Amino acid sequence: MRTATVLVVSFVVALATSGVARAAGDPSALWNIVDGQCVPNELVHDDPSPCAQVDLDAGSAVLKDLVGATQFLLIPTRRSSGIDDPAILAPTAPNYFAAAWQARSFVDERAGAEIPRQWMSLAINSAYGRTQDQLHVHVDCVAPEVHDALTEYGGAVGPAWAPFPVALAGHRYDAMSVAGAELGSTNPFRSLADGLAGARADMAARTLVVVGSVDAGGRPGFVILTDRADPATGDVAAGEELQDHDFCPRLAASLPGK
């Protein structure tokens, strides 16, 4: 508890002195929308509005974010604070990242084209880099400079956590790779908690980003990235920084056939 308390206090000071502003508004807004509107509408009217989708069996909803033309959020239909919620590591917990990857179809629809997997990303911010107290995974295009770095150095990323060779968005990330077209057999939350030393006891300070990949042989996979909040530098571990919420429509317009 002392470590967590010191980290929180340190971040209050770091954010105040660095001029980083916390977003104003209701921190329960997402939960109120999902639990108060989307789920009841799905149950009563078979209509998930204002969400794009409610999957009661999977325990998740998909909601269009206000920011960007193509950004969507994957949100649990049960109360969950975020990456710091111990319940997400339970053996029976839903694989929210797998559901978020499936939700990329909504991004494709908004963009007007099927976005290549190596441009698609999922991100959850740390407890210090978020503005909502309900778990949500950001689904949108990865930033071009991050895509370029993953293209250049992704071949060096192996199945065990190791530092990524270069900084991404000005921060140092650890990375690991997993094979497969989907995330059904890989839960990034557990990959982080069980695979990176000290992470399980420090999940609140962690961010996770998942980016689709294709290896030299054309086989699909993913690169999973994590950063840890650092009060000394003002890094709040907001992996959403690796996304570009304006890029998907421009990318779609440049694809063959468009």
C-alpha positions in Angstrom: 0.0 0.0 0.0 2.8 2.4 0.8 4.3 2.0 -2.7 0.9 2.7 -4.4 0.3 5.7 -2.1 3.7 7.2 -2.9 3.1 6.7 -6.6 -0.2 8.5 -6.5 1.1 11.4 -4.5 4.1 11.7 -6.8 1.9 11.8 -9.8 -0.3 14.6 -8.4 2.9 16.6 -8.0 4.3 15.7 -11.4 1.1 16.5 -13.2 0.7 19.8 -11.5 4.3 20.9 -12.2 4.4 19.7 -15.8 1.1 21.4 -16.7 -0.6 18.2 -17.8 -4.4 18.8 -17.4 -6.7 16.1 -16.2 -9.9 16.0 -18.3 -12.9 17.5 -16.6 -16.2 15.8 -16.5 -18.0 12.8 -15.1 -15.6 9.9 -14.6 -18.5 7.5 -14.6 -19.9 8.7 -17.9 -19.0 5.5 -19.9 -20.5 3.3 -17.2 -23.7 5.3 -17.1 -24.1 5.0 -20.8 -23.5 1.3 -21.0 -25.3 0.3 -17.9 -28.0 2.9 -17.9 -28.8 3.0 -21.7 -27.1 0.4 -23.9 -27.8 -2.7 -21.8 -31.4 -1.8 -20.9 -32.2 -1.0 -24.6 -30.7 -4.3 -25.7 -32.7 -6.2 -23.2 -36.0 -4.5 -23.8 -35.9 -3.4 -27.4 -33.1 -5.6 -28.9 -31.4 -2.4 -29.8 -28.0 -1.5 -28.3 -28.3 2.3 -28.8 -26.5 4.5 -28.1 -23.9 1.7 -28.3 -23.1 0.1 -31.6 -23.2 -3.4 -30.1 -24.1 -5.1 -26.8 -23.0 -8.7 -26.4 -24.6 -9.9 -23.2 -23.0 -13.4 -23.5 -19.5 -12.0 -23.9 -20.2 -9.3 -21.3 -19.1 -6.3 -23.4 -20.4 -3.4 -25.4 -19.0 -1.3 -28.2 -19.5 2.4 -28.2 -18.4 5.1 -30.7 -16.0 7.5 -29.0 -16.6 11.2 -29.3 -13.0 11.7 -30.5 -12.1 10.9 -34.0 -14.2 9.6 -37.0 -13.3 6.0 -36.4 -12.4 5.4 -32.8 -14.6 2.9 -30.9 -14.4 1.7 -27.3 -14.9 -1.9 -26.0 -16.4 -1.6 -22.5 -17.4 -4.4 -20.1 -21.1 -4.6 -19.1 -20.0 -5.3 -15.5 -18.4 -2.7 -13.3 -14.6 -2.8 -13.7 -12.3 0.1 -12.9 -9.6 -0.7 -15.5 -6.3 -2.4 -15.8 -6.0 -2.3 -12.0 -9.1 -4.5 -11.5 -7.9 -7.9 -10.1 -11.0 -9.5 -11.6 -9.6 -9.2 -15.2 -6.9 -11.7 -14.3 -9.4 -14.3 -13.0 -9.3 -17.6 -15.0 -13.0 -17.1 -16.0 -12.6 -13.4 -16.9 -13.7 -12.4 -20.4 -10.9 -11.7 -22.9 -11.7 -8.1 -23.5 -8.8 -7.6 -25.9 -10.1 -10.5 -28.0 -13.5 -8.8 -28.1 -11.9 -5.4 -28.9 -10.0 -6.9 -31.8 -13.3 -8.2 -33.2 -14.8 -4.7 -32.8 -12.3 -3.4 -35.4 -15.1 -4.1 -37.9 -16.8 -1.0 -36.7 -13.7 1.0 -37.5 -13.6 -0.5 -41.0 -17.2 0.4 -41.5 -16.6 4.0 -40.5 -13.4 4.3 -42.5 -15.1 2.8 -45.6 -12.5 0.1 -46.1 -10.9 -2.9 -44.4 -8.0 -1.5 -42.5 -4.9 -3.7 -42.8 -4.2 -5.5 -39.5 -0.8 -4.0 -39.1 -2.5 -0.6 -38.9 -5.1 -1.6 -36.3 -4.4 -1.1 -32.6 -6.0 -1.6 -29.2 -5.0 0.4 -26.1 -5.9 0.7 -22.5 -4.4 3.5 -20.4 -3.0 3.1 -16.9 -4.9 4.2 -13.8 -2.9 7.5 -14.0 -3.5 8.1 -17.7 -7.3 7.6 -17.8 -10.2 9.9 -17.2 -12.9 7.3 -16.8 -13.4 4.8 -13.9 -14.8 2.1 -16.2 -12.5 -0.2 -18.1 -12.4 0.6 -21.8 -10.2 -0.4 -24.7 -9.6 2.1 -27.4 -9.9 0.6 -30.9 -8.5 2.7 -33.8 -5.5 3.1 -36.2 -2.0 3.1 -34.8 0.0 6.3 -35.4 2.0 6.3 -38.6 5.4 6.8 -36.9 4.6 3.9 -34.5 3.6 1.7 -37.5 6.9 2.6 -39.2 8.9 1.7 -36.0 7.1 -1.6 -35.7 7.7 -2.3 -39.4 11.4 -1.6 -39.0 12.0 -3.3 -35.6 9.1 -5.7 -35.2 11.1 -8.6 -36.5 13.3 -8.3 -33.4 10.4 -8.7 -31.0 10.2 -12.2 -29.6 7.7 -14.2 -27.5 9.2 -13.0 -24.2 9.0 -9.4 -22.8 12.0 -7.3 -23.7 12.6 -3.5 -24.2 11.5 -2.3 -27.7 14.6 -1.1 -29.5 13.4 2.6 -29.9 11.2 5.0 -28.0 7.6 5.2 -29.1 5.8 8.6 -28.7 8.8 9.6 -26.6 8.5 6.7 -24.1 10.2 3.4 -23.7 8.0 0.4 -24.0 8.6 -3.3 -23.4 7.3 -5.6 -26.2 6.5 -9.2 -26.9 5.0 -11.0 -30.0 2.3 -13.6 -30.3 1.2 -15.6 -33.4 -2.3 -16.0 -34.7 -5.0 -14.1 -36.5 -7.1 -13.6 -33.4 -6.5 -13.1 -29.7 -8.7 -16.0 -28.5 -5.8 -17.9 -26.9 -3.9 -14.9 -25.7 -5.2 -12.5 -23.0 -2.8 -9.5 -22.9 -3.7 -8.7 -19.3 -2.5 -12.1 -18.2 0.5 -12.0 -20.6 1.6 -8.9 -18.8 0.8 -10.0 -15.2 2.4 -13.4 -15.6 5.2 -12.6 -18.0 6.8 -9.4 -16.9 8.6 -9.3 -13.6 6.8 -7.2 -11.0 3.8 -6.3 -13.3 1.1 -8.3 -11.4 1.8 -6.2 -8.2 1.9 -3.0 -10.2 -0.9 -3.3 -12.8 -2.4 0.2 -12.0 0.8 1.8 -13.3 0.8 -0.2 -16.5 -0.6 0.5 -20.0 -1.2 -2.1 -22.7 -1.2 -1.6 -26.5 -1.8 -4.4 -29.0 -1.0 -3.9 -32.7 -1.7 -6.3 -35.5 1.3 -7.7 -37.3 2.3 -9.8 -40.3 5.6 -11.6 -40.3 8.1 -12.0 -43.2 6.3 -15.2 -44.2 2.9 -13.5 -44.3 1.7 -15.1 -41.1 -0.6 -12.9 -38.9 0.2 -12.1 -35.3 0.4 -9.3 -32.8 2.9 -7.1 -31.0 1.9 -6.3 -27.4 3.5 -3.3 -25.8 3.5 -2.0 -22.2 4.8 1.1 -20.5 5.0 1.9 -16.8 3.9 5.2 -15.3 6.9 7.2 -14.1 6.3 10.2 -11.9 9.9 11.4 -12.3 9.3 12.2 -16.0 5.6 12.9 -16.0 4.9 9.7 -18.0 1.3 8.7 -17.1 1.5 5.5 -19.2 -1.3 6.4 -21.6 -0.8 3.9 -24.4 -3.5 5.7 -26.3 -0.6 8.0 -27.3 0.4 5.4 -29.8 -2.9 5.7 -31.7 -3.9 8.4 -34.2 -7.6 9.1 -34.1 -7.6 11.1 -37.3 -5.6 8.7 -39.5 -7.9 5.8 -40.4 -10.0 7.7 -42.9 -6.9 9.0 -44.6 -5.4 5.5 -44.7 -8.6 4.1 -46.1 -8.7 6.7 -48.9 -5.2 5.6 -49.9 -5.9 1.9 -50.2 -6.1 0.2 -53.6 -9.5 0.4 -55.1 -10.5 3.6 -53.3 
